[in-house]
């Protein structure tokens, strides 16, 4: 079965199997936000356990 390409583009999988995602709200309406908020938005965030399970199911045996 093929892996879902949209999922592979949006998430990072670490060596230990953890899944990371980007922080939301970083595409537009950023002029209102402070510099600190913009900097914090650049970081990757750990996905919750129940979401991880669903994402891994969609990815299959890619990694």
C-alpha positions as CSV (number, residue, x, y, z in Angstrom):
1,X,0.0,0.0,0.0
2,X,1.3,3.5,-0.9
3,X,2.0,6.0,1.9
4,X,-0.1,9.1,2.0
5,X,2.2,11.8,0.4
6,X,0.4,14.7,2.0
7,X,1.2,13.2,5.4
8,X,4.8,12.7,4.5
9,X,5.1,16.4,3.4
10,X,3.6,17.8,6.6
11,X,5.2,15.8,9.3
12,X,8.7,14.8,10.3
13,X,9.5,11.4,11.8
14,X,12.4,11.1,14.3
15,X,14.7,8.2,14.6
16,X,12.8,7.0,17.7
17,X,9.5,7.1,15.9
18,X,8.2,10.4,17.3
19,X,6.2,12.6,14.9
20,X,6.7,16.3,14.7
21,X,4.5,19.0,13.1
22,X,4.7,22.7,12.5
23,X,3.0,25.2,14.7
24,X,-0.3,26.5,13.2
25,X,-1.2,30.1,12.2
26,X,2.1,30.9,10.5
27,X,1.0,31.5,6.9
28,X,-0.7,34.9,7.0
29,X,-1.9,37.6,9.5
30,X,1.6,37.7,10.9
31,X,2.0,41.5,11.0
32,X,-0.2,41.5,14.2
33,X,2.1,39.1,16.0
34,X,5.1,40.0,18.1
35,X,8.6,38.9,17.1
36,X,8.6,36.5,19.9
37,X,5.4,34.8,18.6
38,X,6.9,34.6,15.1
39,X,10.1,33.0,16.4
40,X,8.3,30.4,18.5
41,X,6.3,29.5,15.4
42,X,9.4,28.3,13.6
43,X,9.8,25.3,15.9
44,X,8.5,21.8,15.4
45,X,6.0,20.5,18.0
46,X,5.5,16.9,19.1
47,X,2.2,15.4,18.0
48,X,-0.1,13.9,20.6
49,X,-0.1,10.1,21.1
50,X,-3.6,9.4,19.6
51,X,-2.7,11.5,16.5
52,X,0.6,9.7,16.2
53,X,-1.2,6.4,16.0
54,X,-3.5,7.6,13.2
55,X,-0.6,9.2,11.3
56,X,1.6,6.1,11.5
57,X,-1.3,4.1,10.1
58,X,-1.6,6.4,7.1
59,X,2.1,6.4,6.5
60,X,2.4,2.6,6.5
61,X,5.9,1.0,6.5
62,X,7.8,3.9,5.1
63,X,10.0,4.6,8.1
